[in-house]
């Protein structure tokens, strides 16, 4: 997951990676803002996070550029893997 700081990964880091990955997928899936905002709210509700709590988490990670870079690299890796799996499944 986090190759550069795998030993330092916390449960909050894992939650951030999962939630942010899902948010990015929702933003890409729904072309209009209203639909994507509803999808994001549903994602946050599922993990019992408010918009404010997630925004705070994001801002806190942003204060540490190296940590944020590692987390975003992990998000990117998750998305790439999902795309590869989807591509493989579509070719079956």
C-alpha positions as CSV (number, residue, x, y, z in Angstrom):
1,X,0.0,0.0,0.0
2,X,2.2,2.8,1.2
3,X,5.6,1.8,0.0
4,X,7.4,4.8,1.4
5,X,6.0,4.7,4.9
6,X,4.3,1.3,5.2
7,X,5.5,1.0,8.8
8,X,3.8,4.2,9.7
9,X,0.4,3.5,8.3
10,X,-2.5,4.0,10.7
11,X,-6.1,3.0,10.7
12,X,-7.0,6.6,9.9
13,X,-4.6,6.5,6.9
14,X,-6.3,3.4,5.6
15,X,-9.7,5.0,6.1
16,X,-8.5,8.1,4.2
17,X,-7.2,6.0,1.4
18,X,-10.4,4.0,1.0
19,X,-12.7,7.0,1.4
20,X,-10.7,9.3,-0.9
21,X,-10.5,6.5,-3.6
22,X,-14.3,6.1,-3.5
23,X,-14.8,9.9,-3.6
24,X,-12.6,10.2,-6.7
25,X,-14.5,7.3,-8.4
26,X,-17.8,9.0,-7.6
27,X,-16.6,12.3,-9.0
28,X,-15.5,10.6,-12.2
29,X,-18.7,8.4,-12.4
30,X,-21.2,11.2,-12.1
31,X,-20.8,14.0,-14.6
32,X,-23.0,16.6,-12.8
33,X,-22.1,18.2,-9.5
34,X,-25.4,17.4,-7.8
35,X,-25.2,13.7,-8.5
36,X,-21.6,13.4,-7.5
37,X,-22.1,15.4,-4.3
38,X,-24.9,13.0,-3.4
39,X,-22.6,10.1,-4.1
40,X,-19.9,11.6,-2.0
41,X,-22.3,12.3,0.9
42,X,-23.4,8.7,0.7
43,X,-19.8,7.4,0.9
44,X,-19.1,9.6,3.9
45,X,-22.3,8.5,5.6
46,X,-21.4,4.9,5.0
47,X,-18.1,5.4,7.0
48,X,-19.8,7.7,9.5
49,X,-17.8,10.8,8.5
50,X,-19.2,14.2,8.1
51,X,-18.1,16.5,5.3
52,X,-16.4,18.6,7.9
53,X,-14.6,15.7,9.5
54,X,-13.3,14.5,6.1
55,X,-12.2,18.0,5.1
56,X,-10.4,18.4,8.4
57,X,-8.7,15.0,7.9
58,X,-7.7,16.1,4.3
59,X,-6.3,19.5,5.6
60,X,-4.3,17.7,8.4
61,X,-2.7,15.4,5.9
62,X,-2.0,18.4,3.6
63,X,0.2,19.8,6.4
64,X,2.6,17.0,5.8
65,X,3.5,16.9,2.1
66,X,5.5,13.7,2.3
67,X,2.7,11.8,4.1
68,X,0.1,13.3,1.7
69,X,2.1,12.3,-1.3
70,X,2.4,8.7,0.0
71,X,-1.3,8.5,0.7
72,X,-2.2,9.9,-2.8
73,X,0.2,7.4,-4.4
74,X,-1.6,4.7,-2.6
75,X,-5.0,6.1,-3.8
76,X,-3.6,6.2,-7.3
77,X,-2.4,2.6,-7.0
78,X,-5.8,1.4,-5.8
79,X,-7.5,3.2,-8.8
80,X,-5.0,1.8,-11.3
81,X,-5.5,-1.7,-9.9
82,X,-9.3,-1.4,-10.1
83,X,-9.0,-0.2,-13.7
84,X,-6.8,-3.2,-14.6
85,X,-9.3,-5.6,-13.0
86,X,-12.2,-3.9,-14.8
87,X,-10.3,-4.0,-18.1
88,X,-9.5,-7.7,-17.6
89,X,-13.1,-8.5,-16.7
90,X,-14.4,-6.7,-19.8
91,X,-12.2,-8.7,-22.1
92,X,-13.6,-12.1,-20.7
